[in-house]
Amino acid sequence: MEKTHSIKEPLHHVAEQLNFTVLLNNCCTELNNSTLYEGVPKYDEALANWFNSTGYTLHLRFSFPDHNAEVYAPLRYASVSKKHGYHFPVAERNMVTDDITVIGPERFLELAATHARRSHPTAAAANIIHRLRNSIHNMGIFLEHFRETGKDPGKPVMTFLEAEQLLPAGHSTHVLSKGRDGFSGDDLLHYSPETGGRFQLHYFLLHPALVTEKNAGGPLPSHILRDHLQEYTKEEIPVSILLNSHPDFKVTAVHPWEAKYLLNDPRVKQLHASGQLYNLGKHGPLFSATASVRTVYNEESDWMFKFSLHVKITSAARINHLHELHRGYDVARLLATPEGQQLQQSIPTAGIICDPAFITVVVGGSIIDGFSTSMRENPFKKAAAQKNVGLLASFCQEALPGEKARITRVIEGAAAATGKSAAQTAVAWYTQYLELLLEPVIRLFNNGGIACELHQQNTLLELDAKGFPARVWFRDNQSFLFRKSFHEQLSAIVPGIGETGKGFIPDERLFELLSHYLIISNLVGLANSIAANGLADESELVDILYNRLKELQPADPSGFIEYVLQRRYLTEKANLLTSLCNIDGGESPAAVLQVNYPNVLHTHFFSRQLIQPAGKQICYSRYFPKEDVVITLRPVDLDRDLEMLHEWFNREHAIKIWQMNWPLRQLETYYRTLLPGDMMYSYIGEANGEPTFNIEVYWAIRDLVGDYYDVLPTDYGTHQFIAPTDPKKKFASPSTQCMVDYVFAQPEVGKMVGEGAVDSLASMMNKAHVGFKIQKVIEMPHKKANLNFCYREWYWAKFPQNKDITITPEAEVPVKFF
């Protein structure tokens, strides 16, 4: 009888929150229905009371109009890459009644699924709700196991196997991180890496006509397995008799869980009954489950085995498909050639772990995929098993409550070893990682035509004695792809390469895959982990990444680096949407859904001074002698300005153009969701100390206007509203000059853009006065607009004296004598 496994309540809550974190971030990046919300509102009593009761003032706000609901998730870390950290609880507000209630991940999943159906009609919470529960339950079991056994998932020094098995949070971008749909409770404990699962392999003996196998170098898999099995079963007479009496039959090994699955397959039963298959059972040394669950490792073995496993892990049954097996074989064949050897020598900081061999079983032209197994080289055997090396995911894993994340302890240890601060060390550590990783990837792509799927699970990082990155390893050749533009070149080196493995992919598609796996998951994911643990500024690390890519760009004729540096959006796998639509990414990789991901590398051109100014004090003052007026700019202060702005926007001349004559509560929500973001900021302009105008400065590449022209990350735009109608108080030219002065003073700005309504003639004339020129008329959802540009040279041609303007908060006003 199977045991019932229960979880202690506090650990269940921890598991729920870790899964909920991923769910919130999946929704943030995939559903486009969230904004930051900052502060405690003055005109929203229900929300103010809730925030005051929790003590949290920065939230991620999700809008779910189909449910008349919005959700507020308190932020403990706001990420530029949208991989946020959260406080709990999360609250749902009923927009009809204003009732606010605490919700868990299941209710949030229901809301998200309904919203997803707007663009994906097959999305349904019912498709994954049971697997979400399974993931949470399993994670709780693993956390309890760690606590009871004293295992430390945050320790800085780990062997290869420890890093594979000490992953309580798991996949940081998949809501079903610990889903093991198909495992019973006992299976979970026996076969999971998190519980230290160790088990013997299960062997079968098969008629040679049933077996398809290859090895890019050395004996065939069945011969290797037969030799091993004969060694293991010297004293087991029945097995020895079978092996000796069937010298031509092929030996294969499968995962012991999969063996039970196979023995219930009618085709296998028929093969057994006809004498074409013999079940030899479990034999030999114990192998350990690694992070993928289905790949197993023994520290004495020359091989790791990547088995097929009919268990839904995250969102897919883990089956080795024939074309994937051939990819590993093809990569190993290529790397074994003189050209391949030379390629490997050109990347001394990186090692490629090959999957050169595979075995599968075919009956009547149909593959019995449970037998399909890949054999992977094992560079971490014997003495090398003790190396401090592990998958990147172990360095990017969220810390458990009350504990430090592994990345924190690694960098603090490296800081102590070098005598530097943790902040200095974090920057140096990340920079060194980039040095190890990026150039080899670019060389493999350009010189070998190889694109590696280098997400956090496929990249291994080895540390030196001080805890700094020393070497990287690339694994899982089954996911390596070849550039279609290299087909002729690679086929000349290795005839037939890629033909069975479906391995040649158009470069543009590879750009999309690399931008997700290499840039978003790997490099930005690591930067996010370092920053989320308070070790460095995330934008600074992303800037280091940007600069390193720029350095490597001349050595990248493929255009990939240009692609990732210039694209407005990169491509990200939509793990939540794919799961909600019940798509098996293993069975149908082309069906996996993708979303546009705002290119985080463009933060290199982000002006914090414009979009996220510090404080509320005056940032620019200038005296205009002709008008005898001092114009000042300062960031909006809602405590001081909200009611004034509300009155301004309800003036007759504002209603037609600005259309912001909303109730105070709605206007306050607008600003509380606008000001903390990365798209736009609002300023108050004053004339001789009297507030008279409002400007909004926006980053065009994050704004709707970017959909209507070839936007650049150096483009910044402005909206300007002058409140007075009395000509003596407008000061249109001085206020507009101050606006342009302030924007062009920032080094990140290339040109200014505008999209004033075509029926706002006065606004366009005012901008033309300072050098803006209309480019074309665009049809936006809310208006027909004049798209207009201005460069510094155009502005200075109109006002040469402004070229040397210094932006200071104090205006130089001449002394007047009476």
VOGU-3710 file (C-alpha; in Angstrom, 3 decimals, decimal comma):
1> mekthsikep> 0,000/0,000/0,000  1,354/3,411/-0,953  2,223/5,799/1,835  0,414/9,099/2,198  2,860/11,996/2,211  1,743/15,119/4,026  3,563/18,415/4,343  4,008/20,529/7,443  1,940/23,693/7,086  4,737/26,342/7,100
11> lhhvaeqlnf> 6,603/24,495/4,346  3,429/24,222/2,291  3,122/28,010/2,457  6,737/28,431/1,357  6,154/26,071/-1,577  2,953/27,885/-2,498  4,706/31,254/-2,469  7,626/30,026/-4,597  5,208/28,689/-7,211  3,032/31,807/-6,928
21> tvllnnccte> 6,094/33,982/-7,624  6,692/32,245/-10,938  2,986/32,415/-11,818  2,905/36,167/-11,180  6,018/36,720/-13,280  4,687/34,520/-16,083  1,529/36,613/-16,147  3,572/39,824/-16,053  5,590/38,931/-19,155  2,952/37,017/-21,132
31> lnnstlyegv> -0,435/38,700/-20,627  0,421/42,411/-20,868  -2,056/43,373/-18,158  0,174/44,612/-15,345  1,729/47,878/-14,185  3,620/49,010/-11,125  1,564/50,885/-8,533  3,342/53,144/-6,049  2,172/54,745/-2,826  -0,970/54,844/-0,702
41> pkydealanw> -3,869/56,474/-2,571  -5,718/59,477/-1,206  -8,934/58,999/-3,189  -9,270/55,211/-3,040  -10,301/54,433/0,518  -10,561/50,659/0,157  -7,105/50,344/-1,365  -5,591/52,807/1,110  -6,964/50,837/4,039  -5,572/47,612/2,627
51> fnstgytlhl> -2,108/49,030/1,965  -2,005/50,611/5,411  -2,889/47,269/6,980  -0,110/45,408/5,144  2,499/48,150/5,257  3,463/47,654/1,605  3,502/50,633/-0,765  4,929/49,248/-4,027  2,841/46,717/-5,899  2,439/45,012/-9,231
61> rfsfpdhnae> -1,142/45,681/-10,285  -2,884/43,227/-12,603  -6,091/44,156/-14,399  -8,695/41,457/-15,104  -11,643/43,293/-16,674  -13,500/40,092/-17,582  -13,845/39,406/-13,858  -14,264/43,074/-12,876  -11,203/42,522/-10,754  -7,686/43,743/-10,186
71> vyaplryasv> -4,931/42,071/-8,213  -2,221/43,707/-6,126  1,004/41,799/-5,472  3,389/43,587/-3,054  6,907/43,907/-4,442  10,054/43,324/-2,437  12,154/43,635/-5,604  11,121/45,431/-8,799  13,111/44,064/-11,732  13,992/45,807/-14,978
81> skkhgyhfpv> 13,783/42,373/-16,634  10,304/41,708/-15,192  11,451/38,855/-12,948  10,179/40,417/-9,747  10,325/39,324/-6,129  7,189/39,509/-3,977  5,860/39,857/-0,488  2,706/37,998/0,442  -0,280/37,932/0,708  -1,591/38,862/-2,740
91> aernmvtddi> -4,968/40,633/-2,805  -7,864/40,739/-5,258  -10,148/43,780/-5,382  -13,697/43,468/-6,727  -14,085/46,583/-8,861  -17,855/46,633/-8,403  -18,052/46,312/-4,619  -14,483/47,431/-3,696  -14,177/44,347/-1,489  -10,564/43,199/-1,103
101> tvigperfle> -9,686/39,586/-0,306  -6,511/37,532/-0,030  -6,079/35,073/-2,887  -3,779/32,174/-3,622  -2,250/30,879/-6,843  -5,312/28,856/-7,871  -7,645/31,853/-7,906  -4,998/33,910/-9,702  -4,622/31,139/-12,276  -8,378/31,256/-12,894
111> laatharrsh> -8,208/35,011/-13,497  -5,178/34,681/-15,751  -6,748/31,906/-17,815  -9,871/33,969/-18,488  -7,746/36,922/-19,546  -5,602/34,678/-21,756  -8,668/33,485/-23,653  -8,981/36,957/-25,183  -6,151/36,015/-27,552  -5,885/32,241/-27,028
121> ptaaaaniih> -9,380/30,684/-27,054  -8,216/27,254/-25,864  -6,628/28,580/-22,669  -8,215/27,084/-19,553  -7,182/26,851/-15,918  -8,623/23,327/-15,858  -5,808/22,223/-18,179  -3,167/22,727/-15,494  -4,815/23,331/-12,122  -4,100/19,774/-10,980
131> rlrnsihnmg> -0,481/20,092/-12,068  -0,120/23,397/-10,229  -1,342/21,655/-7,084  1,046/18,810/-7,823  3,986/21,214/-8,214  3,202/22,957/-4,929  2,716/19,665/-3,094  5,921/18,179/-4,482  7,943/21,273/-3,650  6,668/21,095/-0,074
141> iflehfretg> 7,769/17,464/0,137  11,228/18,404/-1,123  11,551/21,307/1,313  10,614/18,997/4,142  13,187/16,463/2,951  15,905/19,143/2,920  14,983/20,240/6,430  14,894/16,713/7,826  18,168/15,656/6,189  20,003/18,920/6,828
151> kdpgkpvmtf> 20,748/19,442/3,145  21,721/23,014/2,344  20,555/24,234/-1,102  22,428/27,502/-0,637  25,903/26,243/0,142  28,554/27,874/-2,037  30,616/24,769/-2,791  28,763/21,932/-4,493  29,699/18,923/-6,535  28,043/18,368/-9,902
161> leaeqllpag> 25,485/15,998/-8,354  24,733/18,218/-5,369  23,993/21,176/-7,644  21,676/18,951/-9,717  19,771/17,737/-6,674  19,645/20,791/-4,385  17,102/22,788/-6,387  14,057/23,329/-4,162  12,564/26,100/-6,313  13,540/24,610/-9,656
171> hsthvlskgr> 12,681/26,204/-12,992  12,502/29,963/-12,331  10,303/30,745/-15,347  7,837/27,844/-15,296  4,823/27,844/-13,021  4,719/24,033/-12,994  8,329/23,867/-11,872  8,010/20,740/-9,744  5,153/19,094/-11,591  5,695/15,339/-11,874
181> dgfsgddllh> 2,383/14,218/-13,354  2,609/10,407/-13,454  4,681/9,806/-10,333  2,965/8,290/-7,338  3,968/9,475/-3,877  6,505/6,681/-3,523  7,812/7,308/-7,045  8,325/10,940/-6,129  10,552/10,036/-3,201  12,399/7,276/-4,999
191> yspetggrfq> 13,109/8,898/-8,370  13,357/12,635/-7,693  16,718/14,386/-7,614  15,533/16,582/-4,718  15,193/13,508/-2,475  18,549/12,142/-3,561  16,912/9,449/-5,677  19,317/6,568/-6,451  18,309/3,412/-8,253  19,502/0,647/-10,532
201> lhyfllhpal> 18,864/0,730/-14,256  16,386/-1,712/-15,769  17,648/-3,907/-18,624  15,981/-5,593/-21,582  17,272/-8,033/-24,195  15,854/-7,505/-27,696  15,968/-9,129/-31,102  18,569/-7,254/-33,190  16,053/-6,456/-35,929  14,122/-4,307/-33,445
211> vteknaggpl> 17,013/-2,096/-32,419  18,295/1,076/-34,063  21,469/2,480/-32,524  24,423/4,689/-33,299  27,613/5,938/-31,693  29,696/8,725/-33,184  32,815/7,118/-31,765  33,430/3,760/-30,118  31,259/0,664/-29,574  27,517/0,693/-30,143
221> pshilrdhlq> 25,353/1,343/-27,077  24,038/-2,226/-26,945  27,605/-3,568/-26,853  28,552/-1,183/-24,046  25,447/-2,149/-22,093  25,965/-5,877/-22,700  29,536/-5,645/-21,381  28,343/-3,751/-18,319  25,493/-6,145/-17,684  27,733/-9,204/-17,970
231> eytkeeipvs> 30,032/-7,638/-15,406  27,126/-6,858/-13,069  25,440/-10,297/-13,369  28,319/-12,757/-13,165  26,627/-14,555/-10,300  23,083/-14,321/-11,660  22,595/-17,534/-13,587  19,258/-16,770/-15,371  20,587/-13,509/-16,836  23,915/-15,066/-17,818
241> illnshpdfk> 22,146/-17,925/-19,568  19,964/-15,519/-21,538  22,916/-13,385/-22,566  25,004/-16,410/-23,611  22,155/-18,108/-25,448  21,261/-14,942/-27,394  24,637/-13,556/-28,468  23,130/-11,507/-31,297  20,363/-9,960/-29,206  20,761/-6,348/-28,154
251> vtavhpweak> 20,933/-5,136/-24,571  19,285/-1,846/-23,690  18,611/-0,033/-20,436  15,683/2,152/-19,386  14,624/4,143/-16,370  13,071/1,757/-13,791  9,842/3,792/-13,715  9,659/3,636/-17,499  10,217/-0,114/-17,367  6,902/-0,530/-15,538
261> yllndprvkq> 5,236/1,673/-18,140  6,729/-0,360/-20,982  5,739/-3,696/-19,501  2,116/-2,583/-19,719  2,470/-1,646/-23,395  0,628/-4,212/-25,601  3,452/-4,109/-28,147  6,019/-4,991/-25,501  3,809/-7,778/-24,186  3,556/-9,188/-27,714
271> lhasgqlynl> 7,322/-9,019/-28,196  7,827/-10,817/-24,899  5,314/-13,514/-25,798  6,999/-14,092/-29,167  10,487/-14,410/-27,665  11,777/-11,199/-29,257  12,153/-9,400/-25,921  13,328/-10,516/-22,494  12,851/-8,543/-19,303  16,178/-8,811/-17,484
281> gkhgplfsat> 15,212/-6,594/-14,536  17,257/-4,138/-12,467  20,988/-4,639/-12,121  24,268/-2,921/-11,486  25,346/0,164/-9,547  23,047/2,885/-8,367  22,496/5,906/-10,590  21,295/9,267/-9,314  18,560/11,447/-10,761  19,763/14,830/-11,995
291> asvrtvynee> 17,800/18,082/-12,320  15,931/16,947/-15,456  14,689/13,883/-13,489  15,113/11,574/-16,479  18,887/12,013/-16,940  20,855/9,860/-14,495  24,434/9,994/-13,240  26,915/7,714/-11,499  30,223/9,175/-10,369  32,135/6,068/-11,566
301> sdwmfkfslh> 30,456/5,688/-14,951  31,774/6,905/-18,300  28,201/7,718/-19,284  25,150/9,593/-18,166  21,892/8,226/-19,566  19,086/10,468/-20,759  16,023/8,244/-20,695  12,535/8,640/-22,052  10,057/9,080/-19,233  6,298/9,197/-19,720
311> vkitsaarin> 5,908/11,637/-16,847  4,782/15,208/-17,413  7,624/17,251/-15,965  6,604/20,912/-16,026  4,413/20,863/-19,164  5,699/17,985/-21,279  6,123/14,231/-21,158  9,869/13,708/-21,382  10,324/11,593/-24,476  13,482/11,304/-26,579
321> hlhelhrgyd> 12,299/11,800/-30,133  14,320/10,277/-32,947  15,293/13,595/-34,508  16,566/14,783/-31,110  18,684/11,637/-30,699  20,179/12,237/-34,128  21,030/15,829/-33,224  23,267/14,694/-30,379  24,861/12,111/-32,640  25,406/14,681/-35,417
331> varllatpeg> 27,008/17,220/-33,090  29,380/14,557/-31,771  30,246/13,501/-35,343  31,026/17,088/-36,282  33,161/17,736/-33,206  35,136/14,548/-33,813  36,396/15,820/-37,208  39,609/17,875/-37,519  37,430/20,936/-38,143  35,424/20,144/-35,029
341> qqlqqsipta> 38,545/19,662/-32,951  39,863/22,997/-34,163  36,528/24,614/-33,285  36,708/23,276/-29,735  40,298/24,471/-29,362  39,133/27,968/-30,309  36,872/28,130/-27,213  39,248/27,250/-24,345  36,942/28,662/-21,642  34,077/26,355/-22,624
351> giicdpafit> 33,609/22,618/-22,869  30,964/20,790/-24,881  29,567/17,663/-23,267  28,578/15,395/-26,143  25,640/12,994/-26,515  27,310/10,785/-29,133  25,277/7,592/-28,800  21,653/6,527/-28,773  19,504/3,442/-28,933  15,849/3,002/-29,756
361> vvvggsiidg> 13,383/0,228/-30,602  11,237/0,073/-33,746  8,356/-2,354/-34,266  6,524/-2,443/-37,576  7,955/0,917/-38,541  6,772/2,498/-35,284  9,097/3,578/-32,492  8,385/2,384/-28,964  9,650/5,641/-27,550  9,991/4,426/-23,963
371> fstsmrenpf> 13,133/2,610/-25,064  14,654/5,683/-26,737  17,756/6,557/-24,761  20,628/8,980/-25,289  24,083/8,356/-23,861  25,999/11,406/-22,670  29,703/11,699/-21,919  30,465/12,097/-18,221  33,301/14,559/-17,579  32,499/14,608/-13,843
381> kkaaaqknvg> 33,514/11,101/-12,899  35,883/9,730/-10,293  38,166/12,543/-9,020  36,359/15,098/-11,221  33,103/14,262/-9,419  34,289/16,528/-6,598  34,681/19,637/-8,737  32,747/22,739/-7,658  30,630/22,743/-10,800  26,913/22,871/-11,379
391> llasfcqeal> 24,062/24,028/-13,542  23,486/27,773/-13,744  20,003/27,354/-12,255  21,580/26,638/-8,863  23,131/30,139/-8,941  19,847/31,759/-10,025  17,599/30,059/-7,512  15,510/32,105/-5,111  16,555/31,964/-1,472  14,381/30,069/0,966
401> pgekaritrv> 12,846/32,193/3,764  15,387/33,083/6,427  18,306/31,804/4,332  20,756/33,283/1,864  20,648/32,368/-1,800  23,576/30,383/-3,147  24,666/33,277/-5,373  24,860/35,515/-2,295  27,057/33,092/-0,408  29,261/32,473/-3,451
411> iegaaaatgk> 29,858/36,187/-4,038  30,323/36,960/-0,344  32,912/34,181/-0,216  34,665/35,540/-3,293  34,621/39,013/-1,734  36,252/37,696/1,438  38,883/35,874/-0,627  39,816/39,009/-2,577  39,312/41,686/0,051  36,792/43,535/-2,095
421> saaqtavawy> 33,279/44,625/-1,207  30,364/42,369/-2,119  29,146/45,005/-4,607  32,542/45,212/-6,349  32,829/41,445/-6,366  29,356/40,964/-7,824  30,215/43,176/-10,795  33,589/41,468/-11,295  32,009/38,019/-10,928  29,332/38,720/-13,543
431> tqylelllep> 31,864/40,305/-15,893  34,089/37,239/-15,641  31,124/34,981/-16,396  30,435/36,969/-19,568  34,072/36,610/-20,591  33,842/32,833/-20,257  30,508/32,379/-21,999  29,803/34,917/-24,707  32,779/34,637/-27,016  32,565/30,811/-27,269
441> virlfnnggi> 28,862/31,029/-28,119  29,531/33,586/-30,858  32,438/31,535/-32,246  30,394/28,333/-32,308  27,646/30,166/-34,155  29,913/31,875/-36,687  32,679/29,322/-37,196  30,785/26,094/-36,585  27,240/27,031/-37,543  26,061/25,702/-34,157
451> acelhqqntl> 23,386/27,309/-31,969  23,234/25,996/-28,414  20,082/26,046/-26,282  21,906/27,566/-23,323  19,194/28,136/-20,761  19,909/27,859/-17,052  19,614/24,052/-16,995  21,886/23,437/-19,999  24,751/25,677/-18,862  27,161/24,378/-16,245
461> leldakgfpa> 29,502/26,714/-14,379  32,714/25,673/-12,687  34,153/27,907/-9,952  37,777/28,409/-8,974  39,194/28,206/-5,461  38,116/31,799/-4,719  34,592/31,222/-5,966  34,904/33,035/-9,296  33,723/31,609/-12,643  36,522/29,486/-14,126
471> rvwfrdnqsf> 34,925/27,486/-16,949  31,558/26,882/-18,574  30,152/23,671/-20,003  27,446/23,309/-22,648  25,286/20,213/-22,496  22,236/18,583/-24,083  23,308/18,323/-27,726  19,786/17,164/-28,546  18,798/20,820/-28,426  21,767/22,061/-30,474
481> lfrksfheql> 20,795/23,319/-33,922  22,670/24,115/-37,130  22,439/27,280/-39,184  20,706/26,630/-42,483  23,232/28,932/-44,137  25,936/26,392/-43,123  24,211/23,386/-44,713  26,614/23,009/-47,628  29,703/23,653/-45,508  28,798/21,189/-42,730
491> saivpgiget> 27,544/18,540/-45,148  30,945/18,586/-46,835  32,592/17,906/-43,459  30,039/15,322/-42,229  27,953/13,813/-45,030  24,292/13,438/-44,124  24,522/15,714/-41,089  21,182/17,070/-39,935  19,107/15,018/-42,367  17,369/12,840/-39,756
501> gkgfipderl> 17,737/15,287/-36,884  15,847/18,136/-38,576  18,819/20,137/-37,439  19,165/22,923/-40,006  17,144/25,994/-39,037  16,940/29,415/-40,749  19,216/31,976/-39,129  16,351/34,341/-38,292  14,607/31,604/-36,294  17,858/30,779/-34,518
511> fellshylii> 18,176/34,457/-33,602  14,813/34,193/-31,849  15,780/31,028/-29,995  19,169/32,396/-28,945  17,645/35,657/-27,774  15,401/33,657/-25,428  17,798/30,987/-24,183  21,105/32,873/-24,153  20,084/36,467/-23,486  16,847/36,333/-21,475
521> snlvglansi> 17,126/33,038/-19,597  20,873/32,803/-19,129  22,615/36,176/-19,054  19,778/38,453/-17,957  18,494/35,729/-15,639  21,829/35,643/-13,826  21,973/39,439/-13,634  18,478/39,409/-12,153  19,451/36,850/-9,523  22,527/38,814/-8,457
531> aangladese> 20,540/42,052/-8,240  17,452/40,585/-6,575  19,692/39,463/-3,721  20,937/43,009/-3,198  24,437/42,400/-4,540  24,411/44,824/-7,500  22,170/47,063/-9,558  20,395/45,068/-12,267  20,590/47,887/-14,801  24,340/48,177/-14,242
541> lvdilynrlk> 24,817/44,458/-14,910  22,659/44,603/-18,030  24,749/47,570/-19,164  27,889/45,466/-18,729  26,245/42,799/-20,882  25,347/45,381/-23,517  28,905/46,703/-23,641  30,382/43,209/-23,910  28,061/42,430/-26,813  29,118/45,661/-28,529
551> elqpadpsgf> 32,773/44,633/-28,111  32,064/41,273/-29,750  29,872/42,658/-32,544  32,735/43,137/-35,061  33,559/39,422/-34,695  29,963/38,396/-35,440  29,275/38,506/-39,185  26,093/36,477/-38,635  24,252/39,592/-37,442  22,976/37,945/-34,249
561> ieyvlqrryl> 24,504/40,530/-31,931  23,149/43,342/-34,086  19,765/41,631/-33,856  19,700/41,483/-30,057  21,089/44,990/-29,650  18,649/46,664/-32,008  15,393/44,708/-31,851  12,624/46,506/-30,009  11,348/43,163/-28,740  13,096/39,874/-28,169
571> tekanlltsl> 11,266/36,548/-28,275  10,411/34,784/-25,020  8,811/31,391/-24,540  5,334/31,764/-23,084  5,419/28,932/-20,558  2,168/29,892/-18,875  0,188/30,351/-22,092  1,614/27,143/-23,544  0,498/25,217/-20,483  -2,924/26,870/-20,291
581> cnidggespa> -3,485/25,857/-23,925  -2,447/22,277/-23,073  0,391/22,259/-25,598  3,070/19,602/-25,063  6,283/21,381/-25,960  8,210/18,129/-26,187  5,803/16,557/-28,639  5,219/19,736/-30,647  8,082/22,214/-30,120  6,897/24,354/-33,036
591> avlqvnypnv> 3,546/24,814/-31,268  5,113/26,362/-28,149  3,709/29,861/-27,781  5,949/32,914/-27,751  5,526/36,518/-26,687  7,285/39,781/-27,395  9,627/40,710/-24,577  10,691/44,377/-24,348  14,401/44,336/-25,062  16,005/44,766/-21,661
601> lhthffsrql> 19,369/45,509/-23,306  17,927/48,890/-24,243  18,224/49,977/-20,618  21,713/51,007/-21,794  19,904/54,025/-23,279  17,455/54,518/-20,429  17,582/57,953/-18,840  16,830/57,663/-15,157  17,071/61,424/-14,896  14,143/61,789/-17,308
611> iqpagkqicy> 11,941/58,789/-16,487  12,849/57,984/-12,876  14,127/61,232/-11,333  15,174/61,135/-7,719  13,208/63,348/-5,351  10,585/66,016/-6,026  12,750/69,115/-5,942  13,339/71,542/-8,815  15,622/69,961/-11,424  15,945/72,856/-13,898
621> sryfpkedvv> 15,509/76,627/-13,725  16,215/79,169/-16,420  15,731/82,914/-16,651  14,441/84,408/-19,916  15,315/88,131/-19,970  13,045/89,050/-22,884  9,960/87,813/-21,014  11,505/88,504/-17,601  10,423/85,099/-16,361  12,046/82,229/-14,515
631> itlrpvdldr> 10,809/78,868/-15,779  11,355/75,877/-13,517  10,760/72,160/-13,899  10,191/69,701/-11,099  8,861/66,128/-10,920  5,174/65,778/-10,122  4,440/65,481/-6,414  1,029/63,832/-6,040  0,582/65,059/-2,472  1,003/68,599/-3,769
641> dlemlhewfn> -0,171/68,525/-7,390  -2,940/65,980/-7,896  -5,892/68,260/-7,249  -4,324/71,038/-9,332  -3,785/68,666/-12,269  -7,366/67,465/-11,935  -8,595/71,042/-12,202  -6,322/71,725/-15,183  -7,519/68,690/-17,127  -11,121/69,689/-16,602
651> rehaikiwqm> -10,564/73,067/-18,268  -12,329/73,454/-21,568  -9,224/73,670/-23,742  -7,754/70,540/-22,094  -10,760/68,268/-22,440  -10,730/68,143/-26,225  -7,035/67,358/-26,695  -5,897/65,615/-23,519  -9,120/63,760/-22,680  -8,023/63,300/-19,079
661> nwplrqlety> -11,036/64,893/-17,397  -11,431/61,840/-15,176  -12,646/61,572/-11,571  -9,918/62,211/-9,020  -9,674/58,527/-8,142  -9,050/57,557/-11,770  -6,527/60,348/-12,287  -4,681/59,317/-9,141  -4,533/55,711/-10,360  -3,137/56,961/-13,663
671> yrtllpgdmm> -0,247/58,696/-11,921  0,408/55,983/-9,354  0,806/53,468/-12,179  2,694/55,878/-14,455  5,374/57,311/-12,175  7,081/54,085/-10,970  7,344/52,591/-14,472  9,995/52,769/-17,169  7,939/54,416/-19,913  6,969/57,934/-18,856
681> ysyigeange> 7,305/60,566/-16,156  5,395/63,763/-15,460  6,751/67,204/-14,535  5,254/70,474/-13,341  6,494/73,664/-14,928  6,326/76,975/-13,086  6,623/80,544/-14,286  8,016/82,865/-11,603  7,004/80,304/-8,992  3,441/79,801/-10,257
691> ptfnievywa> 2,542/76,361/-11,712  1,481/76,911/-15,324  2,232/73,824/-17,382  2,646/70,077/-17,289  4,974/67,982/-19,416  5,272/64,231/-19,775  8,595/62,811/-20,940  8,382/59,316/-22,390  10,769/56,669/-23,662  9,473/56,091/-27,175
701> irdlvgdyyd> 10,661/52,508/-27,507  8,358/51,541/-24,617  5,500/53,739/-25,824  2,660/53,056/-28,251  4,156/55,551/-30,703  7,000/53,097/-31,304  4,554/50,928/-33,270  4,286/53,591/-35,982  7,881/54,140/-37,114  11,350/52,605/-36,858
711> vlptdygthq> 11,819/53,599/-33,254  15,297/53,755/-31,695  16,146/53,222/-28,017  17,612/56,747/-27,992  14,262/58,343/-28,945  12,489/60,300/-26,218  9,192/62,111/-26,588  7,216/64,761/-24,760  3,652/65,853/-24,202  3,073/69,432/-23,112
721> fiaptdpkkk> -0,012/71,059/-21,636  -0,123/74,770/-20,869  -2,834/75,472/-18,331  -3,458/79,250/-18,532  -5,457/80,729/-21,393  -4,334/84,260/-20,566  -1,594/85,027/-23,150  0,332/86,964/-20,502  0,719/83,796/-18,397  1,347/81,171/-21,054
731> faspstqcmv> 5,055/81,760/-21,685  4,796/79,152/-24,442  8,219/79,649/-25,985  10,211/79,763/-22,703  8,401/76,730/-21,262  8,884/74,722/-24,459  12,555/75,687/-24,642  13,041/74,540/-21,059  11,401/71,231/-21,886  13,670/70,692/-24,893
741> dyvfaqpevg> 16,757/71,933/-23,012  16,117/69,434/-20,240  15,557/66,448/-22,540  18,483/67,145/-24,869  20,802/67,661/-21,895  20,598/63,932/-21,152  23,337/61,932/-22,941  21,035/58,971/-23,602  18,802/61,052/-25,892  19,317/60,900/-29,655
751> kmvgegavds> 16,269/62,690/-31,026  12,978/63,913/-29,626  9,669/62,685/-30,996  6,118/63,895/-30,742  2,661/62,727/-31,837  0,377/65,700/-31,326  -3,220/65,422/-32,511  -3,680/66,808/-36,006  -6,406/69,135/-34,766  -4,083/70,641/-32,134
761> lasmmnkahv> -2,650/73,294/-34,434  -1,362/75,521/-31,650  0,615/72,662/-30,131  2,279/71,810/-33,440  3,085/75,448/-34,160  4,686/75,736/-30,736  6,852/72,686/-31,394  7,734/73,843/-34,902  8,892/77,079/-33,280  11,677/75,145/-31,493
771> gfkiqkviem> 12,677/72,965/-34,443  10,296/70,006/-34,652  9,348/68,837/-38,148  6,352/66,729/-39,143  7,337/63,353/-40,636  3,947/61,860/-41,417  0,376/61,502/-40,176  -0,323/58,348/-38,150  -3,612/56,736/-37,133  -3,375/55,825/-33,446
781> phkkanlnfc> -6,221/54,079/-31,591  -7,212/57,267/-29,758  -6,264/59,972/-32,282  -4,951/60,933/-35,692  -1,567/62,464/-35,025  1,336/64,313/-36,581  4,449/62,233/-36,001  7,222/64,793/-35,573  10,943/64,680/-34,839  13,548/67,088/-33,550
791> yrewywakfp> 17,336/66,728/-33,418  19,649/68,876/-31,335  20,989/70,542/-34,471  17,472/71,540/-35,525  16,774/73,004/-32,115  20,079/74,863/-31,914  19,554/76,233/-35,414  16,453/77,946/-34,038  18,087/78,990/-30,756  21,902/79,050/-31,097
801> qnkdititpe> 22,243/80,545/-27,636  20,759/77,388/-26,093  23,595/75,153/-27,255  25,660/75,991/-24,181  22,814/75,934/-21,660  23,719/74,313/-18,345  20,950/72,381/-16,581  20,903/73,561/-12,982  18,137/73,895/-10,380  19,109/77,522/-9,747
811> aevpvkff> 18,449/80,141/-12,440  20,895/82,990/-12,964  18,677/86,010/-12,548  20,336/89,419/-12,985  20,172/91,770/-10,033  17,719/94,577/-10,636  18,429/98,082/-9,398  15,624/100,507/-8,723
//
